[in-house]
Amino acid sequence: MKKTAKKIALGVLGGLLAGGAYLNYRMAQPKQAMSDLTLANIEAMAVLIGPELDVDPANPDGCVAMASCKSGGTIKCNGQTFCESTTSSGGYKTVICDGVVGAGCY
C-alpha cells in the first residue's frame, strides 16, 4: 500500500510541476501587438457618422447612439425607436438603443 501511495503522490507532484512549468512558459511569451495593417483595416471598417446626424446611413429607418472614448475609440449602437448616449458623473459613457445598454467606456 505504501508503494502505491508514493506513486500516486509522485504522479500528482509531477503533474503539478509540469502544469506550473507550462503556465510559466505561457506567461513569459511576449504579447503580439496588432500590426499597422490590421489597425488600418479596423479603422476602414468603421462607419463614420457626424455628431449632428441622428440617422445611420446603414439603418435609415432607425437611430444610432455614439460616444467617444478617452482611448480614441468610438462605441455605438443601432436602434429602431430610441437611441441615447449618456455620461455618468464619474465619466463612464454608455450607449443605449431601444432600452438595451449596448456598450460602455471611459
Residue frames relative to the residue before (quaternion, step in Angstrom):
aa qw qx qy qz dx dy dz
M 1.0000 0.0000 0.0000 0.0000 0.00 0.00 0.00
K 0.6406 0.5405 -0.3334 0.4317 3.56 1.01 -0.75
K 0.6394 0.5261 -0.3316 0.4521 3.58 1.00 -0.76
T 0.6456 0.5146 -0.3170 0.4667 3.58 0.98 -0.80
A 0.6560 0.5063 -0.3089 0.4669 3.59 0.92 -0.84
K 0.6407 0.5130 -0.3193 0.4737 3.58 1.02 -0.79
K 0.6548 0.5101 -0.3147 0.4605 3.59 0.94 -0.86
I 0.6508 0.5011 -0.3171 0.4743 3.59 0.97 -0.81
A 0.6600 0.5076 -0.3079 0.4604 3.58 0.91 -0.92
L 0.6684 0.4839 -0.3016 0.4776 3.60 0.94 -0.83
G 0.6302 0.5317 -0.3325 0.4578 3.59 1.04 -0.70
V 0.6586 0.4898 -0.3017 0.4851 3.58 0.96 -0.88
L 0.6513 0.5097 -0.3121 0.4676 3.59 0.93 -0.89
G 0.6532 0.5063 -0.3105 0.4696 3.59 0.96 -0.84
G 0.6487 0.5141 -0.3144 0.4648 3.58 1.01 -0.79
L 0.6519 0.5027 -0.3102 0.4755 3.57 0.97 -0.82
L 0.6459 0.5171 -0.3130 0.4663 3.58 0.99 -0.83
A 0.6673 0.4854 -0.3003 0.4784 3.60 0.92 -0.87
G 0.6499 0.5133 -0.3169 0.4623 3.60 0.98 -0.81
G 0.6505 0.5096 -0.3075 0.4718 3.58 1.00 -0.81
A 0.6466 0.5123 -0.3186 0.4669 3.58 0.99 -0.82
Y 0.6473 0.5142 -0.3172 0.4648 3.60 0.99 -0.82
L 0.6655 0.4924 -0.3080 0.4688 3.61 0.90 -0.89
N 0.6305 0.5231 -0.3306 0.4686 3.59 1.01 -0.77
Y 0.6416 0.5206 -0.3171 0.4656 3.59 0.97 -0.83
R 0.6803 0.4936 -0.2916 0.4567 3.61 0.88 -0.95
M 0.6677 0.4997 -0.3022 0.4616 3.59 0.99 -0.80
A 0.6691 0.5132 -0.2971 0.4479 3.59 1.11 -0.62
Q 0.5399 0.6258 -0.4077 0.3882 3.59 1.21 -0.28
P 0.4581 -0.6882 0.4775 0.2973 3.62 -0.88 0.86
K 0.4624 -0.6579 0.5199 0.2882 3.54 -1.13 0.73
Q 0.3677 -0.7288 0.5328 0.2231 3.56 -0.91 0.89
A 0.3248 -0.7360 0.5635 0.1878 3.53 -0.79 1.05
M 0.5558 -0.5914 0.4538 0.3680 3.57 -1.18 0.52
S 0.4649 -0.6783 0.4932 0.2838 3.55 -1.00 0.80
D 0.6506 -0.5085 0.3857 0.4116 3.56 -1.27 0.34
L 0.6261 0.5417 -0.3377 0.4477 3.58 1.05 -0.71
T 0.6486 0.5066 -0.3180 0.4707 3.59 0.95 -0.83
L 0.6621 0.4983 -0.3057 0.4688 3.58 0.92 -0.88
A 0.6422 0.5106 -0.3230 0.4718 3.60 1.02 -0.76
N 0.6440 0.5151 -0.3263 0.4619 3.60 0.99 -0.75
I 0.6425 0.5082 -0.3238 0.4734 3.59 0.98 -0.80
E 0.6633 0.4982 -0.3058 0.4673 3.57 0.94 -0.84
A 0.6529 0.5204 -0.3165 0.4502 3.59 1.01 -0.77
M 0.6693 0.4998 -0.3044 0.4577 3.60 1.11 -0.59
A 0.5221 0.6456 -0.4177 0.3689 3.59 1.22 -0.29
V 0.3511 -0.7044 0.5762 0.2204 3.55 -1.10 0.76
L 0.2279 -0.7856 0.5621 0.1220 3.55 -0.65 1.11
I 0.0235 0.7765 -0.6258 0.0700 3.52 -0.76 1.11
G 0.4380 -0.7072 0.4896 0.2615 3.56 -0.79 0.97
P 0.5995 -0.5945 0.3918 0.3656 3.59 -1.11 0.60
E 0.6610 0.5082 -0.3187 0.4508 3.60 1.14 -0.49
L 0.6213 0.5435 -0.3463 0.4458 3.59 1.21 -0.25
D 0.1497 -0.7871 0.5892 0.1044 3.56 -1.01 0.72
V 0.6605 0.4477 -0.3049 0.5200 3.58 1.27 0.28
D 0.3413 -0.7234 0.5703 0.1872 3.55 -0.90 0.97
P 0.4867 -0.6789 0.4550 0.3085 3.65 -0.75 0.95
A 0.6663 0.4850 -0.3037 0.4780 3.59 1.12 -0.61
N 0.7642 0.2353 -0.1293 0.5864 3.60 1.27 -0.31
P 0.0380 -0.8742 0.4830 0.0340 3.64 0.66 1.06
D 0.6944 0.4661 -0.2900 0.4653 3.61 1.07 -0.52
G 0.7086 0.4366 -0.2539 0.4927 3.58 1.25 -0.16
C 0.4621 -0.6439 0.5175 0.3227 3.53 -1.18 -0.59
V 0.2267 -0.7553 0.5988 0.1401 3.54 -1.31 0.23
A 0.1531 -0.7505 0.6353 0.0989 3.56 -1.13 0.72
M 0.0261 -0.8073 0.5888 -0.0299 3.56 -0.88 0.98
A 0.0156 -0.7678 0.6401 0.0223 3.54 -1.26 0.52
S 0.3353 -0.7306 0.5626 0.1933 3.57 -1.06 0.81
C 0.3067 -0.7629 0.5489 0.1504 3.55 -0.92 0.99
K 0.6325 -0.5352 0.4014 0.3904 3.58 -1.24 0.43
S 0.6332 0.5541 -0.3257 0.4312 3.57 1.12 -0.65
G 0.5837 -0.5783 0.3723 0.4315 3.59 1.27 -0.23
G 0.5864 0.5817 -0.3676 0.4275 3.58 1.25 -0.20
T 0.2937 -0.7275 0.5913 0.1867 3.52 -1.34 0.16
I 0.1701 -0.7533 0.6249 0.1144 3.55 -1.05 0.81
K 0.0433 0.8049 -0.5901 0.0457 3.56 -1.05 0.70
C 0.0662 -0.7616 0.6392 0.0838 3.51 -1.33 0.29
N 0.3253 -0.7283 0.5741 0.1848 3.54 -1.20 0.62
G 0.0339 -0.8000 0.5991 0.0002 3.55 -1.00 0.84
Q 0.4962 -0.6534 0.4846 0.3032 3.54 -1.29 0.10
T 0.8324 0.1819 -0.0712 0.5186 3.60 0.95 -0.82
F 0.8232 0.0960 -0.0088 0.5594 3.62 0.99 -0.75
C 0.0613 0.7835 -0.6133 0.0790 3.58 -0.79 1.06
E 0.0879 0.7997 -0.5840 0.1080 3.56 -0.90 0.95
S 0.1340 -0.7406 0.6475 0.1196 3.55 -1.16 0.63
T 0.0889 -0.8097 0.5800 0.0043 3.57 -0.88 0.98
T 0.1854 -0.7459 0.6278 0.1226 3.53 -1.31 0.46
S 0.3607 -0.7385 0.5296 0.2100 3.58 -0.77 1.03
S 0.6794 -0.4795 0.3533 0.4286 3.57 -1.26 0.18
G 0.6715 0.4845 -0.2892 0.4803 3.60 1.20 -0.49
G 0.5886 -0.6062 0.3520 0.4027 3.59 1.30 -0.02
Y 0.4787 0.6580 -0.4517 0.3659 3.61 1.24 0.13
K 0.1992 -0.8031 0.5563 0.0770 3.58 -0.70 1.11
T 0.0336 -0.7854 0.6181 0.0059 3.56 -1.05 0.81
V 0.2348 -0.7245 0.6243 0.1739 3.53 -1.28 0.46
I 0.0992 -0.7929 0.6013 0.0040 3.54 -0.96 0.98
C 0.0093 0.7918 -0.6093 0.0407 3.56 -0.81 1.05
D 0.8485 -0.0304 -0.0376 0.5269 3.54 -0.83 1.10
G 0.7264 -0.4606 0.2331 0.4537 3.57 1.00 0.85
V 0.6444 0.4898 -0.3221 0.4910 3.60 1.27 0.04
V 0.3814 -0.7060 0.5457 0.2415 3.58 -0.82 1.01
G 0.3014 -0.8020 0.4950 0.1442 3.55 -0.58 1.19
A 0.7715 -0.1990 0.1969 0.5713 3.60 0.70 -1.07
G 0.1201 -0.7907 0.5936 0.0898 3.54 -1.30 0.15
C 0.0531 0.7815 -0.6204 0.0403 3.55 -1.25 0.50
Y 0.4514 -0.6331 0.5388 0.3243 3.54 -1.35 0.07
